[in-house]
Amino acid sequence: MNANHICHINMKDVHMNFSQLQCFVALAEQGSFTEAAYTVNLTQSAVSHALAALESELGVTLLERNRKGVVALTNVGQKIIPHVRLLLAQAEIIEQEAQAAHGLAVGKLRLGSILSLCPGVLAGVLTSFQRQYPDIEVVLFEGTALEVYEWISNGVVDVGFALHPTLHPAKGMESTLITTDELCVFVPPGHRLHARGLVTPSELRGEDFVMAKAGCAVQMMELAGLEPGRAGPHIRYQASDSATILAMVREGIGISLQPRMMFPKKLEGVVALSFDPPQRLEIGIAVRSQELASPAARLFVQTALAWTQEQAVLAASVR
């Protein structure tokens, strides 16, 4: 009996199923049996039994539990879960492609979004997508720019918004430019620069900044020609919510450098200043591979492009 035959027999003795794998991933992502059960639409007992059966089949412990039921990946669980995610993603793509052959757009789309980055674009594209494809379930994951890049590369999400993809391309993904935004400096009315229509990077030296927790604060400052450090601007605070950032700027705690679309068109107690020359921020939609992307992911990219193009035409007509 050769080694290949022995391996074949061992694999035949393993009876994993997709439900068990889905429960494993849900537990790893949610960190609790309650949330995982809600995610996969099963009872907590069913999720617990599915995990126990999977661990029994594999002969290893995948998740650590405590008395509160909170779970964390074991070392072997961390090694296995990327492969499980890819397996489930491929199964979803197979099912979507089969349905697409019958003219149906169904299934699930896992979408990654960068915290507080252009919320109007996210909302507009999502609304358009769900109106056109109501049978595709969208699951939204929000995180920092680096987290979204990792999610795309590791198969956690099918598609995600990518910041400045042409200048800072992330490995393991392909991005499509959908729109551009302007980087602006936001200051309170009493600031020394508030009456200036345009500012230069050199005029911001020594300023304290309030930046977004999007994992790209330094990247945006470098794009604007700023070099954070002892002699340059200082990032004093970081916040996740755009309203919190505006409130802190309004109170004079610091100034902020953000994409213009991150904040409302009408600002109260805050002044938006452009750079001289203007600094543009490119925003894209990224997938691991355009060739291997799911039908739902391809439709989302198409919808994002169409929506942003429509908005550009509308903005031009208003002018």
Number of C-alpha atoms within 10 A of each C-alpha: 5 6 8 9 10 10 10 10 11 10 10 8 10 13 11 15 11 13 16 20 19 20 25 26 21 20 26 22 16 17 18 18 24 17 15 24 20 14 16 15 12 14 14 16 11 16 25 17 14 21 22 17 16 22 18 14 13 14 10 12 16 24 21 14 15 8 6 8 12 16 19 19 20 15 12 12 20 14 12 13 19 15 13 18 19 14 15 17 21 16 13 18 21 14 15 20 19 14 15 14 9 8 9 14 20 18 19 20 22 20 23 27 24 25 21 24 24 19 16 14 19 15 11 14 19 18 13 16 21 15 10 13 17 12 13 17 14 16 12 12 17 15 18 20 23 16 17 28 29 17 22 28 22 18 21 22 25 26 33 28 27 31 28 21 20 14 10 10 15 19 11 14 19 20 24 19 19 20 18 16 16 16 24 23 23 29 27 24 18 14 15 9 18 18 11 11 12 16 18 15 17 11 10 17 17 14 15 18 26 25 25 23 19 21 18 17 20 14 15 20 19 13 16 22 13 18 17 18 11 9 9 16 20 18 19 13 16 17 15 15 13 20 14 14 24 23 15 20 22 21 15 16 17 23 27 25 20 27 22 20 18 18 20 12 8 8 11 12 14 21 23 21 21 18 18 12 11 15 17 16 20 18 22 21 25 29 28 22 16 16 9 12 17 25 22 27 24 17 17 24 25 15 18 25 18 15 20 17 14 12 14 12 10 11 10 9 8 6 5
